[in-house]
Amino acid sequence: MDPKQIEEIMELIKEFFPENTSIAISDTNEYLYYQPSKKIDLKIQPGDPIKDGSAAHQAINYGHKISTYIDPEVFGVAYYGMSIPLIEEGEIKGAITAVLPQKPSAFLTNYITIKVDDCWYPIKHDQVIYLETQLRKTFVKSRTREGYHRLNLSDLELFLSPESFIRCHRSYIVNIDYIDEIQPDSHSTFLLIMKDGTRIPVSQRYASYFRRSLGF
C-alpha cells in the first residue's frame, strides 16, 4: 500500500468519525500508519507488528469485519475496535482499524446518502436491502430508491451496524432483515433470496462466518 492510498483512505475516514477516534492502517504483518486521538492512544508506531488478539489481527485472520471490545492485555488499555480487511482481487492485503473508547453506535449516523443522476438522497440504514460493488463504487438498493455511494464496499462496511448488516461475498453486504430465504447452492455454498427478489450468493470464504452469525 503506497502513501497516496493511505492518504486517500484517511481523508475518507475523517468524514465519518469524531476526533476521539484513533485510526490504524496495516498490511498483513505490521502497521503502516497510525493517527492517535486525545482520548485513546495505543502507542502504535509504524513498523510495529500486529499483535495477536487485536482488532486488526482478527479482521485479517477471519477475513471479515470485526466490531468488538479488546481486552487491556493486548495494548495495555481496553478499547472498542472496528476493523475491516483490505481485499484486492480476492487477497487480503491488510486492514484499516478504528480505535474508540466506547461502542460508536451513539454517534454514527443512521443514514447512507446515495447519488441518483445529479441528486443525492439520504436513506435510513433500515431501508437498505443490500449493497454491491460495481466499478469501484457501491451500488445501494433500498426499499424506495437505488443509487451509488462513492465509498467502496470495504470502506463503507466500517460504518454499518454488524447487528443488521453482514458481508456474504467480496461483492455484497446484505441487510439480514431483508433475507427471505437461504438456499443451498453448489457453486457458492448458499444462495440468498432477498425480499425484493434479488438472488445473492454467499461465497465459500464467508460461508462459515455467515452460518455462525445467523446461528444455523
Order of alpha helices (4+ residues) and beta strands (2+ residues): alpha-beta-beta-alpha-beta-alpha-beta-beta-beta-beta-beta-beta-beta-alpha-beta-beta-beta-beta-beta-alpha
